[in-house]
């Protein structure tokens, strides 16, 4: 809620208008009647799908991934995000690409395939990642700490 996604969107627009090769995704609040009901994943190519929604107490589905009051739609998330991360890793090293990953947080980390794809993207020599990670509070998230502690990562605190 401090403006990480807004900052990512503005930087993305500036890079696009400068002709930079950029792909990726960001997460956006979904609001109904003034209250937050969930989050969507929005790709830079304009596709959109649910990341999470507030659970109705009546729902007792077979395999639920939850963060607080939200149920995470891992399948929808993976369908939107994994092709982007895999595609960005396939380019030639000649063309530097920028990949936007907003964000690597609790909800996204329910996907093992996402974790693997982020690791591969970070080690891919031809890709610069512009991403967001949450500040540490509570139990550390392994991949987030791994990213934060990489020698080739520059962390800016947004406030």
N, C-alpha and C positions, 0 to 999 in steps of 0.2 A: 503493500500500500504506500510505498514511498516514491514510486514513479519509475521503477526499473523498466517496465514494459513501454511506458511512454517514451523514455529515453531511447530504448532500442528502436522503436518505430521512427523516431526523428532521425537517428543516425542512419537507419536503413534507407529512408527517403533521400537523405543527402548523398549516400553512396550510390544509390540507383541513378539519381539525376547527374552524378559525375561519370556515369557509364561503367561503374564497377560491376563485375560478375558476382552476383549475390543470390543466395537461396537460403531457405530455412523456415522457421516458424516462431510464432509467439503465442502466449496464452492471454486470453481476454476474459474479463468478468462477464457473466451473463446475469442481467438484472430483470426482475419482474416486479412491477408495482413498487419500485424503490428499494427492494431488498435483493441481495445477492443470492441467486439460486444455483450457481455453479460457475464453471469455467469452460471455455471452448479453446480448441487449438485452431489457429489460423495460419495457413501457410502463406509465404510471400507471393505465391502464384494465385492466391485468392480462394483456395479450398478451405472449408471450415467444418469442424465436427466436434462433438462433445468430448471433453476431458473428464469432467465430473459434474454431478448434479446432487442437490440436497436430497437425502434419502427420505422417502415417506416411511413412517414407522411400520406400515403394513408390508413393506417389501422384505421378504426373507428369501433372497435368491441364493442359489447354490454356492457360488464362489464370489464373494464380494471383497473388493479392495476398498478400504475406507480410510479417509483422513478426516477426523472430526465428524462433522455432520454430512460430509460428502462421500458419495460412492463414485469410485474412479472407473471410467470406461476404458480399460486397457486396450481392448480390441480396436476401438475407434481411434485411440491415440496412436497405436502402432501402425494402423492402415495409413494414416496421414503423414506420420513423421519418419518412419523407417525408409520409405523410398527416397526421401530427400537426403537423409544421411548416407544411404548406400550410393546414391547417384553422385554426391559431392566427392566421395572417395574414389570414383572411377575416372575422374578427369585426368588429363595429362599434367605433369608437373610444370609444363611450360606456362599454363595459364593459372595464375594464383586465383583462388576462389575464396569468397567469404561465406561462411555458413553461420546463420543466426540460430542460436539455441536458447530460447527463452521459455522455460527455464529448466535447470536440473534441480528438481525439488522432490519432496516426499511423494507426490502423486505420480510423477513421471518415473520414479525409481521402482515402482511396482513392475515395470517391464524389464525383464532380463535382456531382451533383445535390444532395447534402447540403451541400456548400460554398455553392452558390447559395442554398439554402433557409435556411441559417443567416444569410447576409448579409441576405436579405430580412427575416427575423425580427428581426434587430438594428435594421434601419432602420424597421420597422413601429412607428408611434407608439403603438399601443394595447397593445403587449406588453412586459412586463418579463421578461428572460431570467435565470434562475438556472442557471448553468452551471459546468462545471469544465474547466480547461485544465491541461496539464502544465507543470511548471517547465521553463525552457529548458535542454536539455542536448544537446550535439551540434549538428547542423545545425538552424537555426530552421525551424519549420513556419509557412509564410506566413500562413494564416488565424489561427493561434494568436497570432502577433505582431500581426496586424491588430487582433484583439480586445483584446489586452493594451494596445495603444496608443490605443484609442478614448477620446475625452474623456468619453463617457457611460458608461464602464465602471469599476466599482470592483472591484479585485482584492484578495482576502484570501488570504494564504498559510496553508495548513493544514499543521500539523506534528504 
